[in-house]
Structures are given as structure tokens and as C-alpha cells.
């Protein structure tokens, strides 16, 4: 039986209290080349995945949006335009270096009036209940120590009628694609990380963390357990990425 005081960090078993710090170190290491590596790793396709997330969010003018694991703000920037001057986008990340980069990027784009920046742990959100119309977490849930706790916290923060969208790497639906994906993830991706960021280990962790993340049906069940209804998911790029959606009724 697994020790309840440990969790996985990639393929390693580490004490629960250490995981957040280790994940923070990974993103401190790669923050300055984060956008470049996203383009290189996904061949630019991450932009289409994020566009699909925006399209399915249903966000409208005047609404409040919580963007967790916001990174450098690809989703937050789009939401800022959608909600307008009367709306609010909370740009949130657990990592201070990523949050600062995102804040600078939003300022460079002239997006200041309807954005707030909050360094927060998705497991323990510092917001009131029934506050947001929509919450997103893009490529961040797999790094959370207790994913169920985070889903529970997000559910509480949403208004009735609110929705959650989780964009995350998942399990390819085709066996041949899965083999090619494994070859790329473990044989090529860390080498790209070494060349671009001089950090092979962080991108090896990335590959391992993806494999340890719950598959599509398991994550759907976790969202339902948190209280979300009408849960569904959309496989993107053959299931390499999945977009999950659920509603607080």
C-alpha cells in the first residue's frame, strides 16, 4: 500500500511537503525560456489547444474568470479582451517567477485595467465561494500535489452555472501515436531542453509528470467527485492533450 505521506514527482516518490518546492524549482529554472520552449515542444500547436479552450469557455463581457497556472498569460490575455472593462480576470500562478513574467508580458500588451495578479496554490484558493463565472487551469493540474483537493477548491470558488476547463496533456488514443509520443518525450524533448535552457532534468520531469497524470476518464471522474456535472472532454491531437469541461449546477 502506498505511503499516504508521499506523492510522485515525475517517477520519483517524494514527501508530500516537498513536491510544491520541487515543482517551483523546475519552473524557476525554465521561466525565462518558457514561451520559446512551448513553441518548440508542441511545434506551435499549443496555440490551437488554447484557442479551443477559449472557444468552449463561454466567457462573456462583465464576467469573472480565474486563470490558474496562468504561466505567461496566453489564456488570461484572451479572457481580458472577452470580459471587457466591467469584467475581471485573476491571473494566478503558484510560482513567483512565472507570475512576474506574466505580469510584465500583460503590461507590454497594454492589458492592465481588468487583470489582478495572485500568487496562489490551487489546493487552497484565497477567494470567496461562488465568486467566478469560469475557471481554467492550463497545463498545470499535473503539477498539483493533491489534484482532488484542487478540483474541490475550484468548485467552491465558482458561481452556480460556472464552469471549469482543464487543459492538460493526457493519454494518446492510438497505440502507434503513443509509441511515437514516448520516443519524442523521453528521447528528444529533454535534449531540446538541454540545448535551449541548459536544463535537461526539468524536461525529463515534464515527460514523467505527464505519464503520471490521470487519464481522460479518471480525470472526468475526479471532476464529478468534486461536484461538477455535465462533465465531458475533448481529445486534441489524438489525445496527446485533452480538454475537460464541467459545470457547477
N, C-alpha and C positions, 0 to 999 in steps of 0.2 A: 504493500500500500504506500502511495506517495506521501512523503512527509508534508504535512499541511503548512509548515513554516518555510518551505522552499517553493520556488517557481522557476520557470525556464527563462533563460536569457540566451536566445538562439537555441543551440543544442545543449547548453550547459545548465546544470541545476545550481541556483544561487539562492541565498537567503532572501526572503520576500522584501526585507527592508533595504536590500542593496540594489534591486533591479532599477528603480527610478534613477538612482545615481549613475548607474552604468549606461542606461539609455541616454541620460543627459550628456555624458562624456562623448558618446557616439555623435550626437548632433552638434555639440560644441566643436568637434573635430571637423565636421563636414559642412558647417553652416556657410562659410564663405564661397563654397563651390556648389551649393545646394541646387540652385536653378540650372546650372550647366549640367550637373550630373543627372538631374531629372530628364533633361532633353536627350542626353547621351544614352541613358539606361533604357528609356522607353522609345527611342527613335522619334521623339516628339509626340507620341500617341497619347501621353498623359493629358495633353490639352483637350483632346476629344473626349476622354473619360470625364474630365471636369466639366466640359460643356454639357455632356449628357446629364450630369448631376444637377447643374443649374436648371436645365430644361424641365427636369422632373420635380424640382423643389416646390414649384407653385408659388414662389415668393412674389409678393406684390408691394406696391407703394405703401409706405406707412407701417410696414411690419417690422418685427424684431427678430433678428437672426443671430444665432450663436454658432460661430465657426471655430470648432475645436481642432487642435493640432494644425493650426492655420498656416504654419510654415512661413513662407514669404508672401502669402496672401493671394494666391490665384483665385480662390473661391470668394474670399472677402471682397476683393476688388469688384467682382461681378455683382455680388449681392449689394454692395454700396450703391451701385448705379440703379439697381432694381428698386430698392426701398425708398430712395429719394431723401429729400431734406427732412421729411416728417418721420422717417424710419430710423432704425438703429442696427448696426452690425457690431457685435462684440467679437473682436479679433483675439483669439485666445490660444496660448501655447504654454506648455509646462517648461519649455526651455527658454531662458532669458536671451541667449544669443540669437535664436531664431526669431523671437518676438521683436528684438531690436532691429534686426534686418528687415522684417516685415513692416515695421513702423516706418523705417526710412524709405522703403520702396513705396508705400502708400503715400507718403509725403511728396516724394518725387513725382508721383502721378497726380498730385493735387487733390487726393482723397483725404479730407480731414474732418469735415463737418459732422458726418454721421457714423464715425468709427470710434469705438472705445477699445483700449488695449488692456488685457487682463492676463497676467501670468497665473495659470490655474491648472490643477490636477483634475482630469476628467472624472476621477473617482469621488472627488469632494468639491463639488462646484459651489462657488461663493455667491450664488444668485438665489433669489426667492423662487418659491414654487409658482407654477402656472404663469411664467413670465414671457417665454419666447414662442413665436409662431413657427419657427423652424430651427432645427439644429443639424449641423453637418460635422462629420469627422472624416477627413480625407487622408488616407494612408497613415493613420495614427493609432487606430484601435489595437493593432497587433503589438504595439509597444507598451500598452497599459498593463499594469501588474494584475489587476483584478477586472477583467473585462465586464463581468456581470455587474459588479458594483458600479462601474461607469455607466452602463446602459440604464441601470436603476436611477442613477443621479440625473441623467439626461431626461429620462421620462418625467421625473418630478419637476424639472425646470420648464417643461413645455406646457402651454395652454391646452385645454381641451380643443381638439381639432388640429393641434400642432403635429408636426411630422419630423421624423429623424431620417437622415440619409447617411449611410455608412459606405464610403468608397474605399475599397481595400483589395489588396492582392488576395487571390483565392486559389481554387484548385482547377486546373485546366480540365475541360470536359472530354478531351481527346487524348488517348494514350500516347500517340506519336508526338503530339504537341507537348505533352507533359515531359517526355524524354528529352526533347529539344530544349525545353524550358529549364530543365535541371542542368543540362550541359552548359547552357548560357549562364545560369545563375551561379553555378559553383566553379565553372572553368574560365569564364570570360569576364563576368561582372566584377569580381574582386581585382582583376588585373587592370580594368578600366579605372577603378577606384585608386589603385596604386599609382597609375600614371597621372591622373588628374589631381588627386588630393594628397598623394603620398600616404594613403591610409587604406591598406588592403583589408585589415581586420574589420573595420566598420562595415564594409560592403559584404564581407562574408557573414557578419551578423545579420545584415539585411536579408540575405538569402535564407539563412536559417530561421529567422523570425517569421518569414512568410510561410515556411513549411510547418511551423508550429501553430499557426493561426487556425482557428476553426474553419471548416469548410462551409460551403454555402448553406446547406440545410441545418448544420449545427448552429451557425450564427443566427439564422432565422428563428430557430427555437429559443435561443437566448434572448432575442428581442421580444418574443412572445412572453417569455417568462418574466421579463421586466414590466409587462403590461401593454405592450404595443399590439395593436390589432391591424387587420388588413395588411399583414406583412408579406412582402414579395421581394424578389431580387432579379436582377438582370445581369446575365453573364456578358462581359465585354471582352473582346479579343480572345474568344474561345475559353473564357473562364479564367484567364490569367488574372483578370480583375473582375470583381463583382460589385454591383451597386445594390445595396439593401435599402429598403424603404419600409417604414412602419408609422402608424398613426396613433396618437393618443385620443381616444374617443371619449 
